[in-house]
Amino acid sequence: MTEGGDAVRPGPGPWRPATVREVWRATPSTVGLRLEVPGRVPHRPGQHYVVRLTAEDGYTASRSYSVASAPDDALLELLVERLPDGEVSSYLAEAVEVGDELEVRGPIGGWFVWDGPGRAVGIGGGTGVVPLVAMLRWARGHPELVPPGRLQLLAAARTAESLPYGAELAAYGARLVLSREASAAGRPAGRVQAEDLVRLVAPDTTYYVCGSAAFAERVSGLLVGLGVEASAVRVERFGPSG
Ligand SMILES: Cc1cc2nc3c(=O)[nH]c(=O)nc-3n(C[C@H](O)[C@H](O)[C@H](O)COP(=O)(O)OP(=O)(O)OC[C@H]3O[C@@H](n4cnc5c(N)ncnc54)[C@H](O)[C@@H]3O)c2cc1C
């Protein structure tokens, strides 16, 4: 498996001010933010930004957030899951308002990116769907570059209500896998299984797996079990590694 991370290509550039233009509750535990970032360079689908918060006493905290927007969107869209004891996510998800200023640095990541032309499969768990949404928005906006079926998606969550961008993913044709309820398409409740993935496996495909460490490990293992070369699986982990 090949890991994501902070492989920077090209450089993430300087810290830039970002003005919050839109805030919305995407799911009960996540908040969407759309930011205006003057002077930013276009990202590639799958890349992320670092958001830095600075307290009045000068203390700073920064965390990575994947970009959900397509590269040609005028605003930079992030989606933040509020962790109850999370230093940065709880602030971004509970306190940030339209008009606030944040600092961001990016885009970052040269490995977990896809904008065609090769065949790709994106498999995201929970907020791990965020970089896949940037990929699907790119694919949807550029049918001349990305023929139908070139990007296939699977999105997993506990319930439909807790899946960020669930309606958009379903409209694109993503397979929804819900662990606690049947999906609208009739898939019974349950975690991702080999039978969910086997229909996505094909030659000359790169697999983009994103989510918690446990999700990434499980899905990567299933793919390899189905005969996928480990080198064809690119992994981005959101949660703590330990
Ligand atoms: C490349 C990359 C892209 C990311 N993209 C996103 C994104 O699009 N949306 C998003 O919401 N998050 C994303 N993350 C995770 C994000 O960077 C933070 O780790 C997360 O918001 C928690 O930060 P915090 O300061 O709130 O929590 P912290 O104060 O750092 O940690 C609080 C507690 O939560 C645990 N924890 C930390 N991170 C997670 C996590 N992700 N899941 C579960 N438990 C955790 C810690 O171990 C600790 O116990 C991404 C991470 C990486 C590396």
The ligand as an SDF file (V2000), in Angstrom:
LIG
                    3D

 53 58  0  0  0  0  0  0  0  0999 V2000
   -4.2610   14.5100    4.8410 C   0  0  0  0  0  0  0  0  0  0  0  0
   -5.3610   14.6680    5.8770 C   0  0  0  0  0  0  0  0  0  0  0  0
   -6.6170   15.1290    5.4700 C   0  0  0  0  0  0  0  0  0  0  0  0
   -7.6360   15.2880    6.4100 C   0  0  0  0  0  0  0  0  0  0  0  0
   -8.8640   15.7130    5.9790 N   0  0  0  0  0  0  0  0  0  0  0  0
   -9.8710   15.8500    6.8720 C   0  0  0  0  0  0  0  0  0  0  0  0
  -11.1690   16.2800    6.4250 C   0  0  0  0  0  0  0  0  0  0  0  0
  -11.4170   16.5190    5.2230 O   0  0  0  0  0  0  0  0  0  0  0  0
  -12.1490   16.4360    7.3720 N   0  0  0  0  0  0  0  0  0  0  0  0
  -11.9170   16.1660    8.7020 C   0  0  0  0  0  0  0  0  0  0  0  0
  -12.8360   16.3420    9.5190 O   0  0  0  0  0  0  0  0  0  0  0  0
  -10.6900   15.7380    9.1400 N   0  0  0  0  0  0  0  0  0  0  0  0
   -9.6730   15.5980    8.2570 C   0  0  0  0  0  0  0  0  0  0  0  0
   -8.4330   15.2030    8.6930 N   0  0  0  0  0  0  0  0  0  0  0  0
   -8.2230   15.0450   10.1460 C   0  0  0  0  0  0  0  0  0  0  0  0
   -7.8340   16.4180   10.7450 C   0  0  0  0  0  0  0  0  0  0  0  0
   -6.5700   16.8100   10.2510 O   0  0  0  0  0  0  0  0  0  0  0  0
   -7.7240   16.4020   12.2670 C   0  0  0  0  0  0  0  0  0  0  0  0
   -6.9110   15.3260   12.6660 O   0  0  0  0  0  0  0  0  0  0  0  0
   -9.0800   16.2860   12.9420 C   0  0  0  0  0  0  0  0  0  0  0  0
   -9.9250   17.3780   12.5850 O   0  0  0  0  0  0  0  0  0  0  0  0
   -8.9080   16.2760   14.4740 C   0  0  0  0  0  0  0  0  0  0  0  0
   -8.2470   17.4440   14.8800 O   0  0  0  0  0  0  0  0  0  0  0  0
   -8.5790   18.0640   16.3160 P   0  0  0  0  0  0  0  0  0  0  0  0
   -7.6010   19.1480   16.5720 O   0  0  0  0  0  0  0  0  0  0  0  0
  -10.0160   18.4240   16.4010 O   0  0  0  0  0  0  0  0  0  0  0  0
   -8.3590   16.8510   17.3010 O   0  0  0  0  0  0  0  0  0  0  0  0
   -7.1340   16.6580   18.2900 P   0  0  0  0  0  0  0  0  0  0  0  0
   -7.2430   17.6690   19.3920 O   0  0  0  0  0  0  0  0  0  0  0  0
   -5.8630   16.5980   17.5140 O   0  0  0  0  0  0  0  0  0  0  0  0
   -7.4340   15.2050   18.8580 O   0  0  0  0  0  0  0  0  0  0  0  0
   -8.5460   14.9740   19.7490 C   0  0  0  0  0  0  0  0  0  0  0  0
   -8.7390   13.4810   19.9430 C   0  0  0  0  0  0  0  0  0  0  0  0
   -9.2600   12.8960   18.7400 O   0  0  0  0  0  0  0  0  0  0  0  0
   -8.3570   11.9300   18.2070 C   0  0  0  0  0  0  0  0  0  0  0  0
   -8.3760   12.1760   16.7530 N   0  0  0  0  0  0  0  0  0  0  0  0
   -7.6150   13.0390   16.0570 C   0  0  0  0  0  0  0  0  0  0  0  0
   -7.9740   13.0350   14.7460 N   0  0  0  0  0  0  0  0  0  0  0  0
   -8.9880   12.1590   14.6230 C   0  0  0  0  0  0  0  0  0  0  0  0
   -9.7910   11.7290   13.5380 C   0  0  0  0  0  0  0  0  0  0  0  0
   -9.6280   12.2050   12.2750 N   0  0  0  0  0  0  0  0  0  0  0  0
  -10.7380   10.7850   13.7740 N   0  0  0  0  0  0  0  0  0  0  0  0
  -10.9390   10.3030   15.0260 C   0  0  0  0  0  0  0  0  0  0  0  0
  -10.2120   10.6780   16.1030 N   0  0  0  0  0  0  0  0  0  0  0  0
   -9.2480   11.5970   15.9110 C   0  0  0  0  0  0  0  0  0  0  0  0
   -7.0380   12.2040   18.8680 C   0  0  0  0  0  0  0  0  0  0  0  0
   -6.2640   11.0330   18.9770 O   0  0  0  0  0  0  0  0  0  0  0  0
   -7.4570   12.7210   20.2310 C   0  0  0  0  0  0  0  0  0  0  0  0
   -7.8130   11.6510   21.0890 O   0  0  0  0  0  0  0  0  0  0  0  0
   -7.4060   15.0000    7.7770 C   0  0  0  0  0  0  0  0  0  0  0  0
   -6.1340   14.5240    8.1760 C   0  0  0  0  0  0  0  0  0  0  0  0
   -5.1400   14.3620    7.2420 C   0  0  0  0  0  0  0  0  0  0  0  0
   -3.7990   13.8330    7.7080 C   0  0  0  0  0  0  0  0  0  0  0  0
  1  2  1  0
  2  3  1  0
  2 52  2  0
  3  4  2  0
  4  5  1  0
  4 50  1  0
  5  6  2  0
  6  7  1  0
  6 13  1  0
  7  8  2  0
  7  9  1  0
  9 10  1  0
 10 11  2  0
 10 12  1  0
 12 13  2  0
 13 14  1  0
 14 15  1  0
 14 50  1  0
 15 16  1  0
 16 17  1  0
 16 18  1  0
 18 19  1  0
 18 20  1  0
 20 21  1  0
 20 22  1  0
 22 23  1  0
 23 24  1  0
 24 25  2  0
 24 26  1  0
 24 27  1  0
 27 28  1  0
 28 29  2  0
 28 30  1  0
 28 31  1  0
 31 32  1  0
 32 33  1  0
 33 34  1  0
 33 48  1  0
 34 35  1  0
 35 36  1  0
 35 46  1  0
 36 37  1  0
 36 45  1  0
 37 38  2  0
 38 39  1  0
 39 40  1  0
 39 45  2  0
 40 41  1  0
 40 42  2  0
 42 43  1  0
 43 44  2  0
 44 45  1  0
 46 47  1  0
 46 48  1  0
 48 49  1  0
 50 51  2  0
 51 52  1  0
 52 53  1  0
M  END
$$$$
